[in-house]
Amino acid sequence: MRGRDRRAVRIDPPPGGPTLDGTRTVAVVGGGVAGLAAATVLAERGARVVLYEREDHLGGRVGGWPTRLADGSDVTMTRGFHAFFRQYYNLRALVARVDPGGTALVGVPDYPLWHAGGHREGFAGLPRAVPWNALAFLSRSPTFAWRDLPDVDARAALPMLDVSVPGTYDALDHLDAATYLERVRFPKPAHALAFEVFSRSFFAHPRQMSAAELVTMFHIYFLGSSEGLLFDVAADPFPHGLWQPLARRLERLRATVRTGTPVEAVSTGGSRGFVVHATDDVEVDAVVLAAEVPGLRAVVAASPDLGTPGWRDSIAALETAPPFLVSRYWFDRPVRADRPGFLGTSGYGPLDNVSVLDHFEHEARAWAARTGGSVVELHGYALAEVDGAEKLLLDQLHQVYPETREARTVDERHELRADCPLFPPGGWRSRPTVVTPQDGLVLAGDLVRVDLPVALMERAATTGFTAANHLLGRWGVRGTPLWSVPTKGRGPILRGVARTWGRNPS
């Protein structure tokens, strides 16, 4: 699927036939974005797919489930707001399977960032082309002005202009993101607003995050892609608009979707090569492990037949980011109409962003219209302290949107989780890849290394497609094309300068 950027890169799968003969059975363990992506391509090519999901719903961290509020309303709770950026080509290709008309996602007008000290930024109206977008941003930014440029260490900053994978990781993965930014010497307001907000969107403090991840992220979202930083959001709760339609499509393709079914272990043997141990034992020809970090570690630990000792050690060593909290409130009165539907925040304690869901989601909008209230969601990432976090987030909402102080809470839901992957300094080389030492066993998920500039949901979708393509290639069947933002810096002159002067920023 191609976006607006004419320099988006297409990666074709190995050549092969159009479909399998229906004799191959594949187990996909995990029904999040990665597992759904893998299952979709495999089923489309004629594999008999059995998709296992531990929860009663699909979507993983983009999942949702029904709940009843104190006022009797039946609504949907989710794991939290997600931004569908325009450069998420592979994720959008998955969504397009059930949304060919493009109505499942709606655009937001801006990506506003507010700092408690009063600094504010936005990205609406910027040119799309690189580097004109960066120049226009500088020309109007109140936190990063031209007068600040002489203080920036250009030599340390130049690697941002010459991103490649894995080259950027070879150069910068040993540094943490905070140290790298300190060496670049960006202005403090810009550092707090842009860099810390973005790095915390990976669920970790910049001290815990690889500098290579941060630099690659800026390539994906700003310096390497002309898609820009504006994004779309789901018009309906994730189950209704995305995953339930996709599950029905999988079933039409003769896949079996087994929610509420945790996989305990996978062993080798049987008549097909693998046996999946869940509520019953199922023999399969291949396995896609697409679980989150805790689930993957547990399955591999319980499956001593799989892989090599070194590979198993790499799975056991995977880390999760600190806990994050999603708090959703149904208030009895509206938030001011001019408030953005989504707001990134910095300096407000543990509060990282605010979403006014009734500004863009149909279900929330209907509840707000019926009751005269509002539906507001708060996110706090990389929590240093869990106790009291709910109160702190709500207190900070009152600072950001003072009109919410007088609102009565009709009901509330809180999701405290700690299952996001951590990308620490020095972790790139040991991170597991899609292909494993075990023939017929592949990995998928946003925890998995893939040598393309992708992140978050797009990394999950990309690794899911890649896992399916690898298995199909073994069986002589052509998989699905992948798309990526440009895989290196946009301008050859700037890349040349970066390579000459920007080496060894440490």
N, C-alpha and C positions, 0 to 999 in steps of 0.2 A: 504494500500500500504506500503510495507516494504522497507526501505532503506538499506544501507550497514551496519548500526550498528546492530549487533546481539542482543543488549540489548534493542532495541526499543520495546515499550510496545503497545500491542494491547488491545483495549477496545471494547468488543463486545456489540452490542445492546441487549435489552431484546428479548427473543424468541418470535416468532410469525409466522404468515402465510407469504407467499411470496409476495402477492399483494393485493391491495384493489379491490373492485368490481366496481370501476369507479363512485361511487355515491358521493364521497367526493370532495368538491371544496375548494381550499386553495388559499388565496391571499398572495402574497409575495410582501411587500412594500420595494423597494430598489433593484436595479439591479447591485450592486457591487459584490465583491467576496462572501460575506456572503449570499446575496440574491440568487445569482446564485447557490451556493452550496446547499442551502435549496431547491430551486426549482427543481434542478436536481434530488436529491434523492426522493423527493415527486412524481415527474412525473414518475420516473423509477418504483415506487411502485404502480402506477395506479391512483394517485390523479389527478384531473383536476386542474391545476395550472394556476393562472392568475398573471403574474409578472408585477408589475408597476415600472417604472423608470422615474423620473422627467426629466432627461436629454434626449437628442436625441440619446444617445449612452449608451451602457452597460459598466460595469467595475468599476464604482465609481472612486476611486482615482487611479485605474489602467486602466482608460478609455482612449479613444482617439477619434479624429474626423478629418475629412478632412479639408484641408486648401490649398489655392493657394498662392504661393510665388510671389514676385515681378518679377521674371524671367519667370513666367508662369508655373512653375512646380507645379503639384498637389502632395501634400505630406500629411503626418499625423502628427498632433500635439497631444501630450498626457499630462497627469498630471505629468509626470516625470518618470525617470528611476526607476526601481524596481529590487531588488535582489531576485532571487528565490533560497534560500538556500536549500541544500540537505536534511536538516532535516524538511523541510516543507512537511511532508508526506501527510497530508490531502489536501493541496492545489494541490500537484502533482497528487493526486488521482482524483481531479476534472479535471485538465488539461488532464490527460490520457484518459478521456472520448472522447476527440476529437483529441488526439495526441498519439495513441497507439504505434507508432513507435519511440516516443521520439525525434522528430526533431524540435518541436516548441521552445525548449530551447537549448542554447549553453553555454558551460562553459567558464569562464574567467580564465586566468592562475594564477592570484594572487589577493589579496585584499590589495593593497598598501596604506599606510598611510604616509602623509608628514606633518611635522610641519614647520611653517615659520622660526623657529629657526635653521632648518637644520636637525632635527632628522627625521629618516625614519624607517618604519617597513614594514614587509610583512609576509604573512602566507603560501606562497607556499612551498611545500617540507617538511612540518612538518609531523611527524608520526600521524596516525589517532587515535591510542589508547590513552585513558586517563589512567595515568597521563603523559605518555611519550611525548605527544604533548606539554604540559606545560613545561616539563623539557627541551625539545629541543628548545622551544621558548626562554627560559631563557638563554640557552647556546650560542645563537647567537644574541640575542637582543642587539642593541646598546643603547637602552633607559632604559632597565630593566635588569641589570646585577646581577650576584651572589653577588657581593660586596654590593649591595643595600639591600639584604635580612635582615641583622641585624637591619636595620632601620625600617622595616615593623612591625607593631603591629600585630603579628600572631594571638593573641586572637580575635582581631576585624575582621581579614580576614577569620578566619576559617568558619564562616557561609557560605562562598562560596562553601565549600566542602560538605555541608549537606543541600542542597536545597530540599524542598518539598513544595507542594501547598495544603493547605493554610499555612502550618507551617512557612515558611519563611516570609509570610506577617504578621503573628501574632507577629513575633520577630522583624521585621525591618520596617514595613510599616509606623511607626510613624516618621521615620527619612527621610530627603531628601538625595538624592544620593551624593551630594557634601559633606555634613557633614559626611556621612559614609566614603567616600573616604579619607577625611582629617584625620579621626580617624585611618584608616588603615595605613596611611603614605606611600603610594606608591610613588616612585620617581616622581618628577614633570613632567619630559618628558613623562613618561608612563601614568601618570594621564591625561595629555593634549592630548596625541595621542590616546591611547586605550579607556580610560573611557569616556572622553568628546565626542569623535567622536561617540562612540556607543550610549551614552545616548542621544545625539542630534538627532540620527536617529529615536528617538521616538518623534521628533519635539518639544522638550522642553529643556531648560537649566537644568543642574543637580540640581540646587536649587529648581526647580519646580517639580522634579520627585521623586517618592518614591524610597527609597533605596532598597526595596524589589523587585521592578521592575528591577532595575539594576542588582542585584545579580541573579535573576532568568534568566535574559538575558544572563549573563555569563555562567550559567548552560546550557542553550539551545545551545549556539553557540560555546562553548569551553570546559568548565570543566565537563559537564555532557553528552556530545554527541561526538561520534567519527566521526561524519560526517564532522567536521572541519568548518573553516570559509570561504572556497571558495564557490562560488555560480555560478548559471547559470543566463542567461539573455534571454529575448525574442528575437528570431531571426527575427521576423517580428513585426511591430507595433501591439500593443495589440488587436485592433479590428480585424485585419486580421487573426492573428495567433491563437487567443484564443476565443474571445467573440462572434464574428459573427458565427463561427462554432458551438459554444455551443448553441447559440440562435436557429440555424437551428435544432440542435439535440432536443432541448426542444420542438420545434414546431412539429417535427416528433412524439414526445411522447404526442401530443395533448395539450401541454401547449400553453397559449396565452401570447405573449410577447408584452407589451404595453410601448414602449419608448415615451418620450415626454409627459408623462401623470402623473402629480403630484397628489398624494393622499392628499386630504384636511383633511379628518377626517375618523374615524372608529367608528361606533355605534353598540351597541348590539341590537338584535331583528331580525325581519324578520323571514322567514321560516327556516333558517339554523342556526341562532344564531348571525351572524355578518353582517353588511352592510358596504361596502367600498364606500366612497364618493369620486369620482374623476370626470372625464368628464360625467360619468353617475353613477348610483348606482348599485352595484353588491352584491348580497347576497352570503355569503360563510360560510363554516363550521368552518374554522379556519383561523388565520391571523399570518403571520410571519412579524414582524416589523424589517427590516434590513436596516434602513436608517442611515446616519451619524448623529452626535450629534445634529446639528441644525435642521435637518429634523425630527428626532425622537422627540425632544422637541416640535416642532411645531405641529406634528400630535397628540401627547398625550395631549397637551394643548387644542386642538380643539375637543377632544374626551372625554367629561366628564363621559361617561359611563364606561370607561376602568379602570380596576384595583382598588386599594384602595387608600385612601388619602396619606398614607405613601409611597406607590410605586410611585405614581404620583409625589410626592415631590422629590423622588430620581432621577427621570428622569429630572425634572426641574433643579436640582442641578448639573447635568453633565456639565463639563467644556470643553472648547476646548483649545488646545495648541495655543501658539502665531502664528501669520501669518508666512507662508513660501512662498518662491518665487522659481519658476522654470523658468529659462530663457534659451531659445534655440536660437542658432545662426547658420545661414547658411553662412559660410565664403567663400571667393573666392580663398583661397589657403589652402593646407593641414596643419594639425598639424603634427609635427615630427612623423615619422613612429614608433619610439621606445616608444612613450608615451603610458601609459596604457589605456585600454578602459574605466576603471573606476579608480578614485583616490579619497580617502577620505582625507580631509584637516583639519588642525587645526591651529589657529593663523593667518589666512588670513582674518581677519575681519569677515563679515557675510558669507563668502564662506565656505560651508561644504563639497561639493564634485564636481568633474568634470567628465563628461562622454563624450568620443569621440565616438559618436554613429556610425559613419561610420566604426569603427573598428569591430562592431559585428552585426549591424542591416542591413538587406538586403536592405530596402528602402533607408536608409541613405547612404549606401555604393554605391548603384546605382547612387544616385544624385552626390556623390562626384566623382565617376569615370567619369560621363558625363561632369561635370563642372570643374574638377580639384580642387575642394574645399574641405570643411570638414563641418561636422555637430557636434556642440559642445553644450552640455547642462550643466548648472550650477544650483546648488541647494543652497539655503540659508534657514536654519531652525531657528525657534524661533527668528524671527527678532525683535530686540528692537525698530528699527525705520524703517518704511516702505518707507518714502520719501527718494529718492536717493538710494534705495537698488539695483536697476538695475545697476546703474553706478558703485556702489561699487563692486558688483559681477564681472562685466566685468573688472574693474581695477585690481582686485585680480587674475583673470585669466591671465592677462598679467604678473603678478608677477610669477605665477606658471609655465606657458608655455609662455616664452617671445616671441616666434615666432609669437604668435597671435597678437602682437602689430601692425604689419604691414598689417594684414588682413583687407580687406574691407568686410563689412557686406552686403551680398546679401539681406537678410531679417532676421527678428527676431520675436519671439513670447514670451510673458511673461504671466505666470499664477501665480497670487497672491491669495492664499486661506488661510482660517482659519477654517477648518472643521475637523481637526484631534483631537481625544480624548486626554485629558490630564489625566495623572495618578499621581495626587499629593500625597504628604505624607498624610497618614490617610484616603485615599479614598477607600481602598479595601473593607472594610466591607459594605459600603453603595452603592457600585457599583451594578447596576442591573444584575441579572443572566438571563440565557436563559429562565427558567421557571418563569412565572409571577403569581400573585394572581388570574388572570382571566383564567378560564378553556378555552382552545382553543386558547389562545394568547401567543405567544412566541417571544423572542427577538433574534437577531443575529447581529454580527458585531464585529469589533476589540475594540469597547467600552464596550463590554459585559464581565462580569466576568465568567470564566470557570475554574474549579479547576484542571487545567493541565498546565504544563510549555510550553506555546505557546505565540507567540507575532506577532504583525503586520499582514501581510497577512495570516499567518497560524492561528492566533487567529480568523480572520474573517471566514476562511474556516471551522475551527473546530466548531465554534459556529453555523454556517449554517447547517452543518451535524447534530450537536446535536439537534438543533431546529426541523429539520425534523424527527429525530429519536424519539423525545419526542411525537410529534403528531402521528406518525405511531404507537408507542407503545400503545397509548390510543385506537387505532382502531384495535389492535391485529395483527399488521403487523411488521415484523422484518425490522429494518433499516439497515444502513451501518456501518461496523466496523470503529472505529477511531484508529489512531496511534499517539503515542507521543514519544519524546525522553525519556530516563529513568526518572521516576518520583521522583527519589531521587538521592543523590550523588553516584558516581560509586563504591567507595571502602568502604567496611564495617569498615575497620580499621580507615580510614580517617574520616568517618562519626562519629565513636565513639569518636575520639579525638575532633572533632568539637563540638559534643554535650556536652562533658565534660568540655572543655576549652573555647569554643567559644560562650557561652551564654551571653546574655545581653551586646552586644557590646556598648550600649549607656552608 
